[in-house]
Amino acid sequence: MTQVFSTYEIIDKKKRAQDLSTEEIKWFIDGYLKKTIPDYQMSAFLMAVYFQGMSVTELAALTDSMLYSGKTINFTDPTVVDKHSTGGIGDKASFILAPIAAAAGVKIPMVAGRSLGFTGGTIDKIEAIKGFKTQMPLDEFKNMVTKRGLVLIGQTEEIAPADKLIYALRDVTATIDSIPLITASIMSKKLAEGARGIVMDIKVGHGAFMKKIKDARALAKSIIATAKRFDRKCTAIISDMNQPLGFAVGNSLEIIESIETLKGRGPADLELLSVELAGQMIYLGGIAKTPAEGIKKAQAVLKSGKALEKFREMIKNQGGDERVIGNYDLLPLAKVKTDVLSEKSGYVQSFENQAIGQYLNEIGGGRKVKTDKIDFGVGFYFHKKVGDPVKKGEKLLTIYHNENQKAQIQDLKKIFTKEIIKVSAKKVKALKVIIEKIGK
């Protein structure tokens, strides 16, 4: 006899902090995918989960339902490893760590996302390179991972389609920063793409969805536990997001900074984090016996130039113009530059990092609604990090924008100097990019 469920009763149960059965969760997710459950009821369900959380059993059921809502890939090769970041301001580490790990022998099936809320999207950034193909059938994707070792695509209709729908809804219903919802979203995609190992970069701070270290730790443990249930290796790094990662924020600017880092000329914090994450991937893939050995291999691959060549190869394999490696003029970078100068001398004390992401959206570098078209050329290039000395009249950042945005940029200059970048008369301690490591 078929069990009959009620959408209203499921939402009501979760609202009252009662555990849902595996069957109830599966029925609810299936119903949303089939459009028999509307957005407004899924929104209510997401908000109930946000406030009441989920048990281990409920989270397992949610992850399973999202994972098996579409097709899955199965790699038996233990060197197939992927990395996932929870997102942040200026987070372009994927473009550096993936070529490093791939050049060391890791096979990487990277399925990445677009901009979400105030954070940039890996797929939006790579599409700044003319011709780069971010969509392909799963069979082609799997074949390219096996033969080429590195592929970067966006989420397709085939991989965890329930997550794709829910992901978009969470963005506009203020339910992004929920540990069970984040866990199910990440793991449904990573498990569907077939990775045998997963390295997590969990951001914490003003420019991250996780604002507190205790929440970042809880998310790390939740993801590692879910990976273990599916017999996948997993480690997590908690990294700082109280200032932009590197100096560049904006699609074309971040591609340039990534290439510069692969050439050995990048910002120290970006290189450090990228090498650490790549080293963990090399270790999980069995190419190094310890994480420390993995990091040494990553450093050697970066220094040799092999990682840069792997990035060039990936661009070419996916239809992009690989000449961009040596000619940044091939990127659609905004032609007008406006410098923002410090109004006093001292030391850079802090960044209102989330606001940076929001103002990037305002000038066209991200999305305020799903249908917004991205302007790849606009962005911010910062000249200072927390703790750096600064003199009155010295450049804090350069804004890349279009001619018709001059009035908007004049207002933005005042906001940056008065609200976003704080300068202190007293010395300020520099921030560490890597805060904590969880797992082997």
VEXRO-646131 format. One record per residue: x, y, z of N, C-alpha, C, CB in turn. Coordinates in steps of 0.001 Angstrom, whole numbers, plus 500000, padded with zeros to 6 digits. Atoms other than C-alpha are relative to their C-alpha. Glycine has a CB too. Layout:
N
XYZXYZXYZXYZ/...
This chain:
440
500853498788500000500000500000500000500884501257500000499037500009501249/499221498772500117501361503413498950499682500949501150499727500686498652/500189499082498874501912505775501861499664501393499475501269500046500896/500423498668500429500195509173501507500582501039500956498444500105499946/499393498939499186502055512272502689499337501339499706501521500088499738/500553498654500147501011515886503153501132501027500050498947500290501109/498989498931500034503203518828502157499894500879501246499838500864498722/500239499144498833501641520945504901500511499333501278498497500322500134/499605500699498767502199518295507596501510499840500113499338498631500061/498531500126499980505855517792506604500631501329500422500540499564498600/499479498675499617506538521542506840499712500277501475499375501115499114/500399499755498611504641521736510122500843499183500981498516499670500189/499162500854499150506569518795511626501401500594500153500090498573499413/498634499453499948509923520356510711500014501313500764500565500209498575/500117498721499275508773523743512018499999499768501513498710500749499577/500103500323498577508068522054515370501175499150500500498695499271500265/498758500711499630511532520417515422499806498497500153500550500561501295/500206501450500005510141516924514872500774499391498834498480499647499901/499235500652501053512285514502512866499088499461498903500841498871500582/500714500533501148511071513644509380500563498621499650500104500965498787/499533501318500437511249510095508058500722500122498668498820499007499885/499308500040501289513466509168505113498990500069498859500861498721499881/501030500029501043510305508520503085499358501384499804498919498963500356/500589498658500103508856511945503890500923500953499251499696500558501396/499040499100500654512016513744502817500102499680498513501392499891500665/499902500397501407512329511748499596498746500432499235500201498468499880/501261499604500639508655512381498778499965501502499753498801499580500865/500023498539500106509056516112499405500935500474498887500399500647501345/499032499595501024512190516471497217499523499573498611501391499393500298/500533500471501281510662514357494444498851500878499518499531498550500120/501140499159500344507517516462494544500435501367499493499091500163501201/499499498694500452509488519695494203500608499882498602501051500557500996/499377500226501308511445518270491279498939499834498909500910498758500046/501090500229500970508178517234489570499042501187499916499218498740500375/500808498776499996506702520708490291498595499812500593499876500520498591/501276500139499281503806519301492354500059500738501335499659498505500230/499807499150498821505257521208495315500558501328499512500962499327501060/499573498699500528505567524954494560501147500619500801498824500956499983/498879499292499368508413527334495400499656500480501409500419501189499141/500302499401498687506543528912498311499990498953501107498645500719499959/499972501035498968506179525595500121501415499478500228499075498849499617/498592500367499810509793524603499472500722501075500805500701499792498635/499396498896499230510786528057500800499687499862501483499497501364499482/500399500199498602508831527355503991500767498832500616498479499752500100/499248501161499524510511523961504306501462500377500279499929498853498965/498604499587499832513986525476503835500169500869501246500485500762498755/499907499136498822513299528112506485499827499187501280498942501119499935/500172500865498830512087525429508900501281499237500300498840499019499780/498712500691499823515309523471508326501050500970500518500473499362498670/499036498985499561517311526675508755499926500206501516499744501337499269/500164499722498568515864527262512230500082498740500872498671500688500235/500087501208499161515402523662513442501129498998499738498667499318499774/498915500932500293518341521890511789499479498644499549500884499830501218/500366501357500404518360518209510862500815498990500783500206499801498487/499271501103499365519312514961512531500926499362498971499016498938500593/499094500718500893522028512739511071499201499188498977500940499075500809/500838500820500886519334510451509620499281500863498966498973499200500820/500673499092500930517420513365508089500976500529498943499361501175500768/499002499480500935520598514809506548500386498941498977501245500482500756/499680501096500926521447511413505046498899499846498957500192498672500771/501136500143500918517972511209503515499941501163499007498682499915500791/500014498827500873518165514754502131501110499903498952500157501294500828/498869500142500928521603514151500600499714498935498949501287499647500766/500335501086500925520477510855499070498954500445498980499492498778500774/501085499574500886517319512397497625500508500964498927498878500661500813/499459499045500955519266515232495988501011499328499072500652501176500734/498992500718500786522107512961494833499353499173498891500835499091500910/500608500925500952519841510431493135498834500602499220499532498779500723/501015499323500819517525513039491611500440500079498542499722501413500545/499465499981501362519768512848488534500960498850499776500700501325499717/499033501037500329522546510808486973501229500118500898500405500089498519/498757499999499233525728509823488796501113499358499180499818499256501346/498817500576500640529253508992487646500743499199501046500919501104499373/499211500803499067531373506304489211501416499822499463499334498625500240/498591500219500321535170506488489041500564498996501008500812501351500025/499329500945499096537098503550490459501436500417500254499964498580499424/498627499515499882540419505366490012500143500805501296500391500868498763/499861499287498724541581506476493518500631501389499865500827499174500948/499378498672500180543413509489492046498980501069499600501103499924498937/501041499014500344540072511166491178499576500725501272498761499311499313/500223499188498793539817513959493756499513501388499585501310500107500860/500468498645500282537962517274493826500102500862501246498553499981499483/499966499029498907537963520379495947498742500850499919501286500893499937/501150499102499984535076522585497034500238501103501019498695499229500323/499932498855499090535037526049498572498589500481500288500864501149499400/501309499449499658532093527539500428499839501430499481499794499968501513/500126498723500695532848530802498598500398501196500832498608500178499541/499567498796499304534268534168499452500361501089499013501184499699500906/499670498839500825535461537516498166501408499820499420499905501320500832/498698500183500660538260537147495600500504498571500027501019500882500641/499580501399499902538289533364495947500137499388498608498994499188500847/499722500571501312539938532203492744500985498844500103500542501070499058/498996501036499751542034529414494293499831498769499109499946499580501444/500232501177500846540397526713492115500838500033498728498527499898499636/499259499875501251542176528066489035501494499751500186499781501375499405/498584500220499697545518527565490763500220498597500534500506501037501014/499803501308499369545153524472492920499667498843499065499154499898501251/500384501099500894543406522365490244501104499676498997498711500352499255/498882500312500891546214522723487648501225499451500734500391501234499233/498872500519499218548813522138490388499791498515500278500161500786501333/500278501392499645547160518919491579499964499109498761498671499900500756/500086500786501236546438517745488014501385499744499422499122500720498964/498631500173500511550063518316486985500787498996500830500734501341499983/499341500981499124551078516130489945499421498600499839499881500434501452/500556501322500259548870513285488718498593499753500518500881499002500575/501381500137499533545472513899490345499059500226498823499693501004501160/501039499777501006542403513587488099498850500752500681499502498633499367/500919499084499314539930516371488833498730500235499195500688501331500273/501296499761500651536214516325487878499281501172500659499117498731500059/500502498845499259535383519865488946498680500520499425501040501114499995/501304499428500347531715520851488841499792501193500923498825498938500142/500015498776499190531512524461490011498721500790499769501220500875499679/501225499210500053528833527084490545500209501412499495499380500052501348/499982498581500367527955530609489522499895500845501268498838500339499011/500039499111498838527800533658491778498768499711500842500012501476499560/501076500285499052525679533178494880500025501075501075500147498570500626/500035498931499009524598536107497025501104501013499741500131499428501412/498934499004500139527597538364497624501325499375499563500193500740501315/498752500650500401530211535754496600500022499744498502500190498685500761/499833500233501430531589535339493104499883498528499650501336500532499536/500144501372500452531162532206491004501153499567499121498707499833499262/498881500531500780533951530034489591499659499941498516500387498608500504/500393500121501405532002529434486372499903501367499333498664499265499883/500052498647500555531322533146485840501413500508499691499287500960500982/498633499505500177535030533866486244500683499360498795500822499737501259/499309500683501099536308531217483819499367500353498662499974498477500208/500660499608501251533733532333481223500442501373499506498498499992500184/499375498772500489535612535628481036500989499683498874500717500739501154/499113500447501082537965533622478782499132499624498804500900498783500453/500835500178501181536451533763475302500006498545499529500475500918498875/500157501327500564535090530444474050500026498858500995501043499780499016/499873501095499035535592528474477270498644499336500217500570500515501344/501255500755499932532931525748477310499810499423501396499981498870498945/500253500469498633531422525121480747498857499000500084499700501172500897/501062500997500023528664522748479659500380498876499045498650500638499587/499786501153500865529045519228478251499232498809500560501515499672499870/500691501199499506527233515879478460500879499232500985499599499086498826/499249500723498974528232513655481391500974498988499421499051499300500927/499102500988500607529721510992479112501288500665499511499299499279498830/498829499243500468532034513574477530500834500477501183499562501208499139/499324499539498781532862514975480969500836498875500604498972500513501034/499295501133499410533809511540482323501202499587499153499049498818500170/498921500383500909535889510709479261501159500994500065499473499900498564/498955498980499946537765514007479476500766499949501320499393501387499803/499310500149498714538522513519483179501018498862499917498982499735501144/499138501175500105539987510083482420501205500265499102499206498810499468/498932499817500992542025511195479384500848501248500233499401500065498624/499294498715499870542931514817480197500415500322501432499129501113499478/499618499822498603542975514781483992499439501221500693501442500053500089/500536498794499377541304518158484549498877500562499133501114501059500210/501155499419500689537837519399483575499254500894500986499054498883499423/500762499062499175535871522385484888498709500345499281500824501287500305/501296499675500593532159522617484141499050500538501060499392498765499316/501053499567499104529041524159485629499053498847500274499243501195499414/500972501040499690526259522157487187499055499816498819499210500347501283/500844500297501145524260520421484457498616499563500458500640498918499126/501334500502499690520646519298484254500057498555500487499092500107498772/499874501415499664521934515742484746500481499763501426500940499335499040/499417500184498667523866516224488008499142500682501054501439500551500047/500771499501498850521708516612491139499054501142499625500946500469501094/500899498917500416518920518609489428499165500577501142499080499504498922/500753499471498854517003518891492713500822501055500728499607498862500972/499147499019499344519984520687494220500043501303499214501409499445500174/499930498791500823520171523097491288498798500904500244500084499631498516/501220499228499751516568524175491865499983500583501414498764499119499785/500010499567498603516916524368495656501071501055500255500210498800500932/498867499065499880520273526180495400499564501406499599501196499536499120/500463498691500475518673528999493385498985500605500961499387499875498599/501018499521499082515790529244495854500614500465501322498969498908500253/499321499597498757518088529386498904500629501374499869501073498978500381/499334498722500238519872532356497340499075501185500242500534500050498585/500951498879499886516707534482497451499069499867501196499173500107498736/500852500174498817515167533189500688500789500078501308499277498666499925/499164499819498800518026533943503128500213498694500760499367501029500928/499756501298499364518628530227503790501320499389499529498841499036499704/498695500486500468522184529981502466500779499348501136500819501154499395/499078500403498930523994529636505795499363499002500968500473501228500769/500542501096499197522375526421507038500903498792499820498525499666499595/499034501092500106524778523582507845499426498765499295500487499615501382/500517501158500733522484520711506758499728500286498523498736499517500651/500279499668501397521440522525503570501290500149499199499178501289499913/498698499891500677525052523379502686500597498618499783500976500880500820/499433501351500095526169519816503420499332499189498892499855499267501340/500724500768501013523468518215501289500267500530498598498504500026500286/499750499390501310524069520672498445501380499628499471499867501524500087/498626500292500421527832520202498326500167498515499706501005500442501082/499715501431500118527865516462498854499171499330498904499742499311501328/500778500601501095525058515661496396500713500208498668498572500607499942/499268499726501243527115517332493636501313499225499942500277501501499866/498684500640500005530498515943494666499889498486499873500764500357501268/500202501443500103529186512408495070499496499627498607499009499517501073/500520500273501337527330512622491747501094500049498937498906500992499657/498924499881500998530491513657489901501049498899500137500674501360500121/499182501198499889532258510551491184501351500133500666500208499476498697/498695499827499350535215511987493111500175498997501137500152501439500535/499701500955498921536871509417495406500507500707501257501040498976499528/499542499198498869538329512132497619499532501434499830501539499943500132/500501498620500035537121515625498515500776500836501013498463500053500300/499334499043499112539097518544499952499093501221500117501436500398499462/500895498871499754536945521246501532500783501226500455498945499630501048/499483498715499537537914524897501867498816500765500577500708500809498833/501135499363499326535510526315504438500413501390500475499501499134501199/499673498611499689535622530087504623499259500454501257499652500917498810/500637499448498813534919531933507851500392501469500148500394499194501266/499707498579499815534618535654508541498952500887499360501360500332499432/500969499013500490532900538828507343499574499738498557500583501395500109/500307500218501408533057537804503671499618498574499680501161500390499167/500380501401500198531822534224504149498587499783500520500998499044500710/501318500337499471528475532563504790500107499522501448499329498922499128/499736500379498612529977531085507973500740501161500684500840498664500078/499400498834499343530673534062510245500839499612501224498908500980500416/499349500404498755531840532120513325500780498708499809498966499831501116/499140501169500129534621529551513687499280498727500448501279500195500813/500709501199499522532342527178515622499057499458498925499206500319501287/500878500431501088529923527086512674500799499368498867499186501182499470/499129500561501036532766526468510232500464498602500392501217500915499757/499591501334499517533981523552512377498845499010499890500493500077501467/501171500882500061530468522133512576499724499571498561498759500705500592/500209500328501411530118522304508782501058499008499523500035501278499134/498912500911500387533515520625508297499712498585500484501350500489500569/500282501323499431532541517769510596498796499351499338499765500107501502/501183500515500671529151517398508914500355499438498621498942501101499869/499604500430501347530716517137505448500892498763500067500729501139499261/499105501153499856533463514741506580499207498745500378501087500288501064/500832501143499591530861512490508267499177499471498822499061500405501161/500776500405501174528732512476505094500892499283498987499329501225499347/499044500639500922531783511634502947500340498586500471501295500846499883/499660501312499427532654508765505290498870499005499771500298500126501510/501148500883500202529139507345504961499971499445498574498695500749500299/499949500441501391529702507128501196501373499421499623499659501164499078/498678500588500207533209505672501627500897500893499142499864498631499351/499130499044500678534930508819500358500986500599501000499168501116499320/499019499309499165538114510353501739499682501487499995501454499741499499/500322498573499932537697513913502934500832500694501076498500500201500280/499357499128499019539711516631504662499447501410499820501562499982499844/500511498627500075538799520232505419501022500981500557498668500129500767/499195498880499521540695523471505815499049501161500270501119500401498961/500764498794499703539114526467507530500915501185499697499490500021501503/499149498881500414540443529626505909499301501343500222500393499851498523/500488498671499629540060533323506677499336500716498828501144500846500535/500674499195501005537587535481504776499581501338500607498777499250499430/500229498671499445537869538749506716500625501092499146500547500077501408/499490499082501008539632540354503759500013499239498676501437500547500375/499987500723501274539733539563500030501183499034499922500052500990498829/498915500946500242541792536517499049500787500513498805499461498541499750/499220499339501040544658537913497003499678501483499996499720499377498612/500290498566500123544193541468495710498838500287499056501232500735499517/500977499749501059541764541085492800498611499473500360500469499364498701/501395500397499833537959540972493049499253500422498728499358500653501298/500628499729501292536060540704489765500485498974498993500312501442499511/499784501180500829535936538151486978501307500003499205498867499860499059/498762499954500788538672539160484499501217500258500882499903501082498922/498884499698499096540853540611487254500459498745500744499595501093501008/499640501205499252540728537305489135500652498946499101498762499413500673/499332500899500935541653535290486036501453500442499805499251499966498641/498631499473500143544687537558485550500840499659501230499974501534499784/499245500282498775545718537159489198500293498511500141499230500497501226/499766501442499952545332533386488941501160499611499094498734499236499595/498909500302500942547599533234485890501325500518500555499716500629498603/498790499446499396550120535496487625500510499102501130499731501417500529/499605500908498915550106533123490608500609498726499431498789499657500895/499438501184500656550704530149488309501366500293499383499042499488498923/498678499586500513553653532131486918500983500294501130499858501241499109/499133499751498852555023532496490449500058501435500439501357499549499698/499991498564499684554134536180490754498737500434500729500159500816498726/501273499679499365550915535993492760500141500444501445499095498818499936/500010499602498585549941537268496225500347498817500905498622500574500388/499517501068499106551449535296499113498854499188500600500845500598501126/501101500738499354548119534424500772499307499062499023498976500976500591/500651500820501025546584533116497538500857498789499643499720500836498742/499111501123500321549623530995496707500062499000501149501411500510499674/499918500880498828549863529613500248498773499096500105500146500831501280/501235500776499881546216528517500361499865499008498842498781500937500041/500120500862501176546266527101496822500927498796500097500306500791498729/499028501083499870549387525039497473499587499029501099501395500564500291/500467500851498898547995523740500782498856499101499533499546500864501201/501147500772500468544722522644499170500412498977498933498926500941499442/499504500924501026546511521109496166500774498857500641500891500742498984/499236501035499292548834519264498538499097498977500662500899500633501045/500974500907499395545853517796500377499363499099498942498916500797500740/500567500790501093544384516661497048500989498928499532499610500916498822/498950500942500417547673515018496061500108498856501010501369500727499859/499960501017498935547687513202499409498775499083499932500076500676501387/501211500816500044544057512045499202499980499092498767498760500898500011/499942500798501217544732510802495665501025498879500042500294500880498847/499021501074499835547463508521496999501316500239499287499422498729499519/498760499683500713550247510295495095501090500422500978499759501111498962/499062499702498918551881511372498362499593499199501230500034501530500317/500270500827498820552174509370501588499477500818501177501258499261500415/500446499116498924551525512347503862499552501334499401501134500217501050/500361498663500489549902515787503498501229500882499779499051500679500985/498780499192500136553353517364504025500725499684498694500941499759501194/499365500386501263554765515374501107499176500522498818500156498455499914/500869499462501045551735516412499037500252501476499754498546499785500366/499719498563500116552464520078499752501336500235499305500003500666501390/498693499864500673556117519644498700499879499732498510501031499039500617/500220500298501422555001518061495436499277501158499316499188498695499837/500745498864500549552553520924494897500925501191499761498852500402500947/499052498891500141555289523511495475500928499783498813500821500168501281/499074500322501095557612521741493025499320500158498640500538498564500156/500746499909501254554926521532490311499732501459499630498676499228500108/500237498575500242554106525228490686501274500679499520499478500687501274/498719499368500329557764526265490570500499499608498614501045499632501040/499502500506501285558506524144487488499275500573498791499890498509499971/500795499487501108555797525798485387499028498975499435500904500480498912/500897501053500505553952522504484848498537500316500300500372498645500613/501379499642499656550855523829486619499451501032499022499923500541501438/500421498991500979550698526851484292499649499335498674501109501057499792/500266500705501261550906524523481288498725499172500092501185499097499629/501234500773499813548112522379482747498777500907499884500008499287501372/501090499033500117545913525456483031499788500370498534500296501268500842/500084499690501430546724526377479416499313498846499237501422500266499420/500560501192500636545857522803478379498496499893500258500713498739500510/501424500053499672542509522930480205499221501015499171499781500257501500/500678498967500794541563526193478462499826499528498565500791501328500033/500034500469501389542422524719475064499030498827499831501409499587499544/500872501180500077540635521408475747498517500366500034500313499048501144/501403499614499839537440523264476621499617501166499093499724500366501448/500379499058501050537450525565473597500352501443500251498573499915499779/499638498624499682538886528677475242501244500463499254500218500142501485/498836499402500666541514531034473840501188499973500951499698501461499539/498877500155499073544711529842475554501042501094499867500654498670499790/499054498885500147546589532891474228499881501002501144499772500712498667/500205499103498864545153534698477256501120499856501033498642499722500654/498901500227499063548028533159479270501100501043499829500576498597499813/498935499026500257550442535581477608499511501359499583500902499487498958/500541498727500474548088538367476559498692500304500714499785499972498469/501186499683499196545680539742479155499037500939499282500419500620501316/500886499131500772544277542166476572498869499213499343500796500750498938/501044500849500566542249539209475297498828499807500968500583498646499617/501088500055499017540162539416478487499182501289499935500560499782501436/500861498817500075537185541813478599500118500872501250498547499578499801/499756499173498814538689544143481215499527501426499754501498499991500374/500505498626500129536992547512481804501153500976499783499190500403501254/498915499093500413538997550376480307500224501170500948499713500536498630/499866498825499123538348553077482924500439499548501390498658500796500083/499486500326498662540322552970486179499936501234500888501457499462499923/500074498911499027539670555097489258500668499538501294498512500433500257/499292500342498756542030555048492259499258500569501207501456500533499967/500559499549498719540715555299495815501171500180500953498933498974500580/498838499655499182543228557047498090499652500046501483500571501340499562/500213499961498548543635556800501833499896501444500478501146499270500743/500198498647499477542413559827503742500878500289501206498549500206500371/499093499777498874544912559300506564501105498950500003499227499970501338/498902500953499857548146557566507472499714499062501170501350500737500207/500185500971498927548264554471509656500219498588499502498612500130500604/499913501419500379547715550745509250498602499506499636500614499135501162/501297500536500393544951548880507468499488499090501116500098499226498644/500551500705498835542744547626510289499033498892499602499295500983500917/501020500991500351539869545810508567499339500347498675498941499902501105/500828499839501190537720545311505488498581499553500347500573499183498788/501387500488499951533932545112505405499835499119498762498923501204500033/499802500857501153534369542129503172498711499669499252500658498738500432/501269500310500659530737541244502503499540501168499143498924499650501035/500403498809500749530084544810501382500760500103498679500233501261500841/499216499982501242532866544467498794499303499154498938501447499478500249/500724500860500929531009541572497207498696500616499539499730498667500634/501282499386500350527729543448497315500185501171499037499278500471501262/499753498875500902529226546546495653500535499540498648500979500975500636/499622500572501293530806544372492968498730499677499202500879498717500191/501281500267500645527252543213492203499369501292499486499047499298500974/500618498725500360526101546844492125500578500578498708500175500998501132/499400499448501219528576547767489364499991498981498848501439500455500283/500220500945501087527694544652487350500853498751500005500208500677498752/499093501143499972530341542127488382499407498735500576501200500349500768/500704501164499468527825539782490014498516500153499725500263499829501521/501436499982500249524107539082490080499222500427501243499531498626499537/500958499688498934521374540683492170498768499112499873499595501494499954/501052500985500267518761538438490536500543498992498994498687500688499463/499485501102500815519190535154488629500201500375498538499068498828500087/499962499686501433518595536759485212501015501082499642498634500434499542/499016498950500283521266539490485549501145499467499145500551500583501308/498858500350500833524002539430482922501278500536500657499830500569498554/498742499625499350527552539490484285500840500902499097500799498745500381/498984499185500675529990542256483294501355499470500451499840501550500330/498728500628499647533302540383483216501109501015500282500434499076498891/498885499052499975535379543567483032500138500847501243499883500886498868/499944499103498844534494545479486198500573499276501217498600500555500322/499483500623498783536072544917489582500853500940500821500797498781499655/499156499243499077538332546062492392501369499327500102499332500108501403/498648500529499738542093545665492735500547500720501229500960500194498750/499537499424498735543265546216496315501522500026500042499447499202501198/498549499838499924546774547436497060500547499714501399500384501405499579/499586500208498610546838546649500776499278498800500606499728501261500838/500608501055499202546148543802503215499898500501501446500834498665499912/500084499646498577545182543956506906501405499947500616499022499034500762/498684499917499362548259545051508890501007500812499213500544498629500212/499060499234500829549946546878505996499980501480500402499651499846498493/499973498548499781551135550457506608499472500728498770501433500480500331/500513499201501114549491553148504497500200501476500325498490499688499727/499821498562499828550237556839503974498799500745499427501306500475499323/501077499166500530547698559599503422500271500283498528499871501328500804/499844499774501433547117559904499677500489498785499234500939501125499776/499545501225500655548388556383498982498789499189499521500880499154500966/501104500776500571546266554027496857499590498842500912500393499462498622/500566501141499280543988551664498772499504498941499015498848500457500923/500466500909501040542382550175495694499788500760498714498708499295500423/500339499451501308541712550720492007498697499349499541501154499760498959/501282500503500489538183550399490642500040499968498471498810500885500512/500117500156501451537797549068487082498519500094499655500623498632499502/501422499766500290534562550352485578499827500536498582499388500990501022/500323499490501330532825551645482471499789501509500038498749499304499445/500087498545500109532631555235481237498694500532500578500133500427498546/501313499510499555528915555540482037499745499792501495498911499313499213/500162500251498562529501554588485697500740501025500863500492498603500337/499128499068499267531620557603486696499322500611501229500454501112499073/500703499398498854528982559227488938499831498971501119498612500552499566/500162501086499025528293555889490679501330499713500707499473498716499303/498678500309499439532027555351491205500446501097500969501045499832498869/499654498919499063532464558774492851499349499774501358499571501365499432/500678500333498736529900557763495469500678498808500670498501499690499753/499379501212499477531593554399495848501356500298500644500164498971498884/498700499608499413534980556054496535499828500433501455500648501150499180/500258499517498637533521557754499618499629498838500924498870501059499995/500417501157499196531942554517500821501199499144500380498971499152499234/498822500814499709535242552649500552500871500627501088500822499798498733/499104499367499029537242555208502548499349500217501360500482501322499464/500664499698498731534600555851505201499385498778500669498934501029499779/500739501129499430532885552481505651500650498636499796498640499968499419/499559501355500347534630549563503968501423499697500450499896499797498514/498600500226499589538381549955504593500308500917501180501004500263498807/499704499228498793539238551056508133501514500078500199499314499366501245/498574499768499757542659552567508885500177500430501450500580501079499021/499744499714498584544019552629512435501355500692500183499953498699500828/498719499350499695546745554822513938500979499010500634499784501204500941/499166500998499335548021551792515875500328498846499062499304499475501255/499613501166500795549856548807514403498947498905500119501378499470500447/501017501047500062547575545959513361500679498699499570498840500387499013/499410501303500319548453542266513260499433499476498680499737498984501142/500436500603501262548326540596509845499152498753500268501223499640499120/500874501163499853545715537863509329500646498761499384498632500268499348/499548501268500569546584534215508772498913499461499084500345498969501118/501002500490500948544876532756505712499489498612500390500586499962498585/500421501337499581544818529166507039499833499999501514501031498909499548/500319499923498580543114528984510421500115498626500661498592500568500200/500090501318499363542646525274511050499878498905498936498792499943500975/500165501159500888542854521820509420499233498919500767501398499454499496/500839501029499377540284519117510136500045498746499139498528500497500180/499847501256500753540698515460509163501466499724499754499235500058498656/498607500379500249543832513646508077500617500848498922500096498541499616/
